[in-house]
Amino acid sequence: MTLAGMEEEITQAVEKLSESVVSIEATVFARSPRFGGMIPVEGSGSGVIIDSVGHVITNNHVVDSADVVTVTLKDGRVFKGKVMGSDEATDIAIVELETNERNLPHAILGDSEHLKVGQIALAIGNSLGLPGGPTVSLGLVSALGRPLPGADFIFEGFIQTDAAVNPGNSGGPLANLQGEIIGINSAIIPYANGMGFAIPINMVRHVANQILEKGKVIRPWIGISAVDVNASISRRYDLGVDSGVMIIGVSRYSPADEAGLREGDVITMIDGHQTEKMKDLLSDLARLAVGSGIRLKIIRQGREIEISLRLMEMPARLYSKS
């Protein structure tokens, strides 16, 4: 592809998506320690409309505890927003625009499962709250499956990009050259200079669907932190397998702890379904209810073992990143 051809592809992708990118102002009324009474404390971020009736995806930390939410579209229209639900664990929230319109511009959600390192990515959002519409930055998908700091549950992992994600971009989309959303930008990793992080859109879609259907995310919990096994990890730890999910942490008093799972165990199967990557385990868990009994096949020091456990709902204390 020529440079002019790539430029055309980028501009078309931006034009396709930018109409659905919104600016979000969140106001919290806090008590003034000096003067008494309540004073407004304002914060800003970005979001993206995902359907024609006005449901907006943004980051939880953008609208957390907000008393008033105001959403501004690229064309200047302003709507009040209602937070329908949020998931602090993945930093996702859904805001509903207070409008009777049924033809709002909305984005197309892509598929983060097939992303590749080196793929071009566009970060779009209202950087620094500057007027004049969304800001666009260009970069590459630098890495996939970056773990969530302090996570105490199974998480697909962040998309890392070198596309600039500045204050105000948080909650806006990371897109491919087709103008499809591949992730939602997040700024919850501190000191990440020169690096941007986005929540994979497949994870966002799962969380958003639960919020829209149930008002909250009910997450079956095993109580492990884990990483995908690849050839390099297998050699380093002498695992004897080149796929699966290796446990790197077990929470005390969790189902995994009570069942005897250990750091270094490799999960290869759940209820008869092959577990090659984290996404396989996530997919299987998403189909199960809290309280369900499951059977895991694991590799421990070269031996295959079968372990049974019963899923719990993820404890509320684990949703906090503080």
N, C-alpha and C positions, 0 to 999 in steps of 0.2 A: 504494500500500500504506500502511495506517495504521502508526503507531509501534508499536502493540500487535502488529500482524501481523508487522512486522519483528522485534520482540523474540522472538516465538514461533518464527520461522524460525531465528534465531540460536541460541536455546536447543536447538532440535531438532538443528541441525547439530553443536553441541558434544556433546550427549548421544550422537549417532551415532558420533562419532569418538573421544571421550575415553577409552573403554574400551581402545582399541588403543594409546594413547600411554603410553610407559614411561619410567621413570627409569633412567639408566645410570651406574653407578659403575665407574670404571676405575682400577686400582691398578698402579703401576709401582714395583718394588723398586730403589732407588738406593743406592749406597754413600755412607755418611756420611763427609764429609771430616774431621769433628772427632773422632768416636768410633770410626770404623771399622765394619765390618759393614754390613748392609743395613737400610734403613729404608723403610717404605711411603710412597709419595707418591700421594695420591688426587686424582682429578678427577671431575667429574660433568657430565652432559649429558642430552639427551633422545633418544628414538627412537620409531619407530612400527612396529607389527607389520603385515606386509603379506600374510601368509597364515596359514591355520589351524594349520600345523605349527610356527610359531615363528621365521620369518625376520624380522629387524628391520633396518630402514634407519636409519642414523644418520650423523653426520659422521665422516670419517676422523680429524680432529683430536681427537675425543672419545675414541677408543679406540686411537690411534696408540701403538705400543710397549707397550701394556698387558700386564702379566703375569697379571692377574686381572680379569675383567669380570663384574659382577653386575647383573642386570636385575630391576627391581621393577615389577610391574603396578599399575594403579590399585586393584585389589581387595586389594592387600597381598601377593600371592604373589611369591616371590623365586626366581629361577633363575640358575644360572651360565650365562655366555654364551661362545661361541667365535667369534672373528673369522674369518669364512670368506674374506674378501678385502677389499681396499680400493683406492681410486683417489685418490691424493693430488691429482691434477690437478683433479678436480672436487669434492674433499672429501667423497666418499661412501664408506661402508663398510657391509658386511652382517655382522650378528651372528646366530648361530644359537643359540636357546635349547636347553639340555640338558634335554629333557623328552620323554616319550612321548605327551604330550597331542596330540590331533588336532582339537581344537575351540576353539582359542584365539581371542579376539576380534581381528579384523583389519580394517584400513581398506580403503576403496575408492580406487583411484588414478584421478584425473581426467585431464583433457587440457589441458596448458598452451598448446597451439597457438592456442586460441581465446580466450585471456585478453584483456581490454580494460582500458586505463588508466581508473581510476575505479571499477572493480569492487570490491565489498566483500571483504575478506580477513580470516581469523581465524588468528592465530598461537597455537599450543597447545604447551605444554611445561612442564617442571619448572623454572620460573624461580627462579634463585638457590638451587636445591636445597631449597626450602622443603617441609616435610611437608604432607600433606593432599590430594595429588592434583594433576593438571595445572592450570596457570594459563592463562587465556585473555585475549588482547588483541585488540581490534578496530581495523581500519584499512582503508585503501584500497590497491589496486594503484596505486602512484605512477608507475611507469615500467617498461618492459619492455626486455630486451636490453642491460642494463647490462654493460659489458665486465668481464672478470675481470682484476684488476690483475696485470700481469706475465705474462699468458698468452702463450704462444708456439705456440699451436695454435688451431684454429677451435673456438669455443665459442659456444653459443647465447646466453649472457648471462644475468645474474641478473634475477630479479623484484625490483624495489624496492618496499617498502611502508612506510607510516608506522605499522603495527601494531608495538607494542613487542616487540623481540627482545632479551631480557636474558640475561646469563650464566646458563647452565643450560637456556635454550630451544634452544640449538644442537643440531641433529639432529632437532628436533621438526617437525611438519607445519605448513605454511601451507595453509589450506583455504578452499573457497568455501562459500556458504550452503546447498549441498546436502550438506555434510559430506564432500565428496570432496577428496583431497589434490591441490593444484595446485603445491606446491613443498616443498622441505625447507629449513628455516631454517638459515642458516650465519652464523657470526660471524668469518669470516676477513678481513673488510675492517675495518681499524682506524679509529678516530676517526670512525665513522659515527654521530654523535650524532643522535638523532631519526629515524634511518633504519634499516630492517631490510632484509636481503637474503635471498633464497631461491633455491635451485637449481631450475629448472623441472622438473616431475615427468616430462615426456617424456624429458629428458636423464637423470634419475635412473633411470627404467625401463630405458633402454638400458644404462646402466652396471651396474645391478643384475643384469640378465639375463646379461651377460657374466661377472660374478663368479660367479653361480650355476652357469653352464654350464662356464666355463673356469678359474675360480679367480682370474682377473685380467682387466684390461681391456687388450685389444690394439688400439691406436688407430693407424689409418693416418694418416700425417703428411705434410702438404705443406710446412709451414714458413712459414705466413703468419699474421698477425693481420688481421682484417677486420671491416667493419661493413656492415649493410644499407644499400642506396641507397634514398633516398626523394626526393621532389620538392625538399625543402629542400637536401639534400646535393648533388643534381644541379645545382641553380642555383649553389650556392656554389662548386663546383669545375668548373662548365661541362662536365659529363660527357656530356651529350647523350642520356642514358637515365634513366628514372625507376625502374628496378628493377635488381636484380643485387647483387653483393657486391663492395664496394670494398676493395682491399688497402691497409692502413695500415702494414704492417711486413712485412719479409721476413727470415727468419733466414739467417745466413751458412752456406754449405755444405749448405743444405737442398735438397730436390727443386725447390722454387720458385726458389731462387737459381740452381741449375745450369741450370734451364730458361729463365732470363732474365726472370722475373716481376718487376715493379717496384711500388713504392708508387704509388697512384693508378690502377693497372689495375683494371678492373671485370670480374669474372667473370660471364658471362651464360649459359654452358652448360657442362655436364660430360658427356662421352660421349653427346651427343645429347639430354640431358635439360635442360630449361629451368631456370635458376637465378635465381629471383626474389628469394629471401631466404636468410639463413644456414641456416635449417632445411632448405631444399632441398639445399644443399651437404652439410650434415651427414648427411641421409638417404641421399644418393648414396654418400658416403664409407663409411657404415656397412655398405653392401652389398658393399664391395670388400675384397679381401685385400691385406695388405702384399706388395709386390713387383709389384702390378698396374700396368700402363701405362694412363694416362688421357689424354684429349684435352680441353683447355679452350678455349672461345672467350672472348676478352676484348675489351674496348673500351679502346684506348689512344690518347688525344688524338684521339678522333673516328673512329679507324680500327678495323675489326674484324680481329683476328689470331687464328690458331689455334696453340696451343702444346701440345706433348706432354711428359709427365713420368712418372716411375715413383715410386709411393708407397713411403715408408719407414715402419718402425715408429717411433713417437714415442720419441725418446731419453729414457732414464731421468732424465737431469739436468733435463729440463724438468718433471718431476713435482714437483720441490721448489719451494716458495714462499719458502724461506729466502733 
